[in-house]
Structure formats: structure tokens, C-alpha cells
Amino acid sequence: MIQTGQNRIDQLFADRSRKRFIPFITVGDPSLEVSFEIVKALVEAGSDLLELGVAYSDPLADGPTIQRASQRALANGVTIADVLAFVAKLRDAGINTPLVLFTYVNPVMQYGVERFFADLAKHGADGAVIPDLPAEENAEATAAAKKYGLHLISLVAPTSESRIKLIGEQASGFIYCVSSLGVTGARSQLRSDLAEFVQKVKASSGLPAAVGFGISTPEQVREVAAFSDGVIVGSAIVQQIERNLSLLAQPETKAEGMQHIKNFVQQLASGLQ
Amino acid sequence: MSTFNQQATVPDERGRFGRFGGKYVPETLMNALEELESAFADARKDPAFLAELAFLLREYAGRPTPLYFAERMTEALGGAQIYLKREDLNHTGAHKLNNALGQGLLAKRMGKKSIIAETGAGQHGVASATVAAKLGLSCKVFMGEEDIKRQALNVFRMRLLGAEVVPATSGTRTLKDATNEAIRYWVSQVEETFYVIGSVVGPHPYPYMVREFQKIIGEETRAQILEQIGRLPDEVVACVGGGSNAIGMFYPFLHDDVALCGVEAAGRGVDTAEHAATLTLGRPGVIHGAMTYLLQDEYGQVQEAHSISAGLDYPGVGPEHAYLKDTGRVRYTAVTDEEALGAVQFLCQTEGIIPALESAHAVAEVMKRAPEMAKDQVIVICLSGRGDKDVMSIQAALEQKGGAAE
């Protein structure tokens, strides 16, 4: 069992002077093998923590881009057990970047909440984000995460004003600040009051705050990094994967497709330098 | 039933019906649900709100709807006396308006200018569009692409009433996906928009609130049957998709010695993969913000439901039904597409009433049940809606069967 003090997320945020880049991909989009190589490329491109999406039939918090990624992964039959094995394989390959699973609550319930966190720890993951499990419903998951030295990452939204304290009390690892109202997906503009909102979350919880939803350009990454501890980019990266699907599908062009994705992520992460 | 020890109040303050219900939604919506909960609690204590709702239900919707003794149907089946609660005579043709009026008034009271709704058969969409027109609100209705094809008449009605019909193109393109799209839209516009959920599903306080707006069905039925025959019925039967007409009908009878039966859609049969018999064949899980019975695979991926009736074509069910199934207070059963079609024809020919395909499921169950009962027993069917919207699909299904209506 991993002790809380040794959780990779805590190690990462022990130094809060550095801003962290946190990409998201859906595992199994377009295949488990390609996802494995994408993760390696993401790490080489300067990622500090990775969010690994578990495909779900009804991803309520996700916009069209990640919905399509989910559909592609589901068509490959990817399950929680596959994603856990995927994590173990990354660890075996020497990747020591903190990893959190992004999954909806129903698959976790069917897997078994306690068993899910036990297996996360066993396979070398560091935590989970469950977007449809708000503070009022997460007691069992919070206890299980704690038992296995993992973090259940709490989300805070711009509408959470009166709930920031409640969420802060049970949050651990870092807080996932939702940048704007709506589902995941690129947005051309971020809210003008975002900085103030993130400051409030940090002050109230004492935890590092990473911002996600709608961030898609190096400029936005730089803007958000100025007042947060980390920047989460999902749909924009998944979109790059989607654009390169045909290249990734052919052995002779796969390297080229991977390079496009890596370049894109390097550009995004460069917003933090 | 005297053996039924229901808690004095379900749901509890966490929105739980036993282990079912709750609020499994993205954080962005939690504040809106809290506001809704407190606005609803205030409204229920406000005599002016209650008076306005009562006025609209009476003068606009045409309530109370009749409780009608179906004499020829009773004779034809040769058993229990059958009464029909005529929700099909409610304005807009179904029970859906009871709830849409309640939530529409609440939206207005909360200062919201626009409402959104999901719809399967289109009845809730029509009810919401109607209420929006009546109250001067803008209205968007999310409807699965597949259902838009099946329910062309209702799509036109919604547009005529000034609503925008937004096709849901994700997933199975039916009610489940329309609800997903409505929730996603709500997340993006939560501060200005009121989401009028059409059934006893979704996160707390919806299952509770919708029940409170629909229980008028059972309250009227109870008073009417006492007046007409001087006693309560032996059994009450209603169809269950999300389950709002059934909860509305059952709730006032929960503590009486009255058998309650909910009828789900068995589609092509409960021994096939194509059905919508959630309570019969599902397992507990989370859909659209509530823990309830759910059609899902072993990994928790939601499965496609199937029913000839768009309103029952849903892989989840209201959490209170899940609770009533587990406590044993309500018996749940399922009838097939074919049985429902037969029931449509039977009711048309014995009573001159074209039932909605949804309601025909309850009629089909009574066609099996009534002949087993004694002639002095009484059974009430909640005839939740009229079938005008379905005549095209009924015609197509009957022609396919080869036994077209002559």
C-alpha cells in the first residue's frame, strides 16, 4: 500500500513555484497500443501529471470531442480493467509521472468502489476524478481513496461559490477548477473573473488548484498559469488525435501522426516556460 | 397495505428513497439544484403559488379529468370492473401537463426567462412548449433524432407552439440521449435556464418535485372512486417508463389496502435483448443523476432500451419506483410491443378511445389481469395519454404484422 506522503501527486505539488501541465486523453482512442505511445509522447513533451479517461457510454460532463473519443474507445471494448492494466504497463516502462483516472461514477460502482481504489493503488495510479460524484455523494469513494493512499480529486465550478468551503474540507491532492459553465471542449474566451475564482479556491482549501475545461491554446495556458498551479488540457489534445487518426492507423505514417500530436502538446506546454 | 411500513417521508433530505435517488451530477449543477430545492419548498408554502397552479389546472388544463367506467371493456373481459382515469383528456393529451405547469410556474417565480425540456414521445415536449407559450417563456426541447422520426406530429406541434426542437444525435438518439443533451445544455446555461424534467427521474429534487406535481392524478382518482362506488379499488395499474404517471397515480394509495401494478415495456420480449424492462431486468446504477435500476452491461455501460412506445423507451426508471419495487409495495411487470398494439385495437373497438402506446401497456396488463378477478372487484387503469400522436407508428406496425386495421 502506498502511503499518502509518497503519493506522486503530493510529490509533484510539493514545489508550488512551478506551474504544471496536465493533459487528458481517453485510453483506447484510437487503440490501447497507440494510447501507450501517446502517453510516452505526452511525457516527453513536458507533461507533469496525466489524466487518463475511461470511456463511458453516457459522458454527461463531456462535449462532442471527448464523446467521440469515448465512442471510439468503447468500440474497442476498453474497460476499467484494461485502463488499470494500461497504467501498470506505463509503470513497468519506467514512467513515473503522476496518473489519475477520469471516469464516471456508474462504471466505478459496478466495478466496486473499494475494489476500484484498491486496484488503482495496486496498478500504480495516484488518484481519480469522478465528475458526477459531488461532495454530497462521495463519502464511500473518499474513504476508499484515503485507505489506499490515493486522491479523489474534487471539482469546483464557477457556480460553486457557496460550496467552496464544503468541497475544500474533503478535497485532497489538488482541486480541479472548472474554468467555465458547460461541458468539456475548446472555448475561444475564458471568463474574466477566472483569476479571482481560482484565488478564492486556493485560499479556502489550501490545496493546489489546476484549471481545466475549454483551454486549447498556448496563450490560454500562459494566461491560466499566471494564477493557478496547473493547467489541464483535454479536448484540444483529443482533437489532435482525432485529426491524425488516419496517419496513426498506418504503420508507415504512424510516426508522423505521433509527431503532430507531440508538437502540439509541446507548444501548449511551452506556455508554462 | 397494512404490512407496508413506508418511512413517513421519502425522499429524505439527501433526496434518497432508501438506497435510491441522490444527486449524481457535475459540480456545476449542484448550486442550481440547491436553489431549485429551496424555491420549490417556498412555493409549496405560498398560498398564491398554489392558488395559481390550482386555477391553471382547473381552467386551463381542464382538471379534474374523469374517472370513467369502461363498461364494454369490462363485459368483453368478463372479470373485474374496469375504470379508466382519463388523463388523455387533460389539455395537450396527457398527464405531462400537470408537471409542466407546476415547473413552469416555478421557473417564472425564480425569475428564469427560458426553459428547456427533454422528450421521448413528445408529450412532455408539447406540454413544456405549451406552458412556455402560456407563461411567456422561451423554450428549447431536446429530442432524440430517432424519436423525431417516430413522432412527427408532436414535433410539429412543438414548433407551432413556438418551441425550438433540438435533435439529439448522440448515442442511441432516443430519450436517454435527449436527456444527456438537455443536461449538457443546462450545465452551460445554468444561471438563466430552468430545466423542466418530464418524469420522476433525474437528480434530487426532481423525482420528488415531479411526484408532488403528478400526485393530483391519484388524489382525484381516490376521491372519484369513493364517490362513484363508495369504496377503494382492488387494484390500480399504470405504465412505467420514467414513471411519472404511475407515481402520481400510486402515491395517494400507498397506505391503502389497494394492489398497485406498474407495467414496463417488454419490447420484443424480456427474453430478448430488445426491451425497456428496467425494473424487471436491470441492476442498480446511476443514470441522469440518480441511483436507480438501470439497463447496463457488466461494466456499467448503459444499454439501449427498446420499445414501440417512445415514451417508455428508456434504460432507467424513477428512483422511487426502484424503492417501491424493493419494498415490495408495487408489483412490476412488463408487456410486449405486440400486446400493447393489441390493447390499442381492443380499447379503440370496445370503448372508442385511442390510447397512447405508452398507456396501452397498462391496458394490455389489465386484459390479462381482469379476467382472473371476480366480477365484484374493481381495477383502475391510468390512461396516461391519447394515441393521436401514435397513429402513424400504429399503422406501420399493424401493416408490418400483416393484420392491418380493416
Interface residues (C-beta under 8 A of the other chain):
Chain A: Y56 S57 D58 L60 A61 G63 P64 Q67 L74 T79 I80 Y104 V105 N106 P107 V108 M109 Q110 Y111 P131 D132 L133 P134 A135 E136 E137 S154 L155 V156 A157 P158 T159 S160 E161 S162 R163 I167 V178 L181 G182 V183
Chain B: R14 G22 K23 Y24 V25 P26 E27 T28 L29 M30 N31 A32 E34 S170 G171 K176 N180 I183 R184 V187 S188 Q189 V190 E191 R283 P284 G285 V286 I287 H288 G289 L294 Q296 E298 Y299 G300 Q301 V302
